[in-house]
Amino acid sequence: MTPNTPEPTNSESERFEAEKSPRAMSAAGNGMSKAAGVRTKKTGAITIAHAEKSRRGRYWTNTSAGEAELVYTLGAGDSMIIKSTFVPIEARGGGVALALVKQAVKDAKERGLKVDPVCPYVGRLFDRHPEWRELRAP
């Protein structure tokens, strides 16, 4: 970012952060760490945090250029609606968004959820990953 450029805002993400559950989720020894309402997993060189409350959730990680995130809601009929992904410009091209999406898809599969990729980037990834086809919401 240049000094005169305002920081991007994500009001949904900011509201979610303000409403996060204080319940701690932990599984020491599994690559997960304890924090209030936050679950983290180390996937390769990237540590991804996850929190969910009131049928809204987000995955995020810190990069050298700032925070990257994936935001979703839980829809009717057991679906995860992935609304958006964001990676700071300086961190793009390093696989950060892909790692966030892979973690969300893995978790959706483990929970028996279908994924509705509203985010165009996630939709393109579903087209490129035929192994995810069965997880895509109709």
PyMOL commands that set and color helices and strands:
alter all, ss='L'
color gray80, all
select helices_A, chain A and resi 11-19+89-91+96-111+120-128+130-135
alter helices_A, ss='H'
color red, helices_A
select strands_A, chain A and resi 34-35+38-43+46-53+56-63+66-75+79-86+114-117
alter strands_A, ss='S'
color yellow, strands_A
deselect
rebuild
show_as cartoon
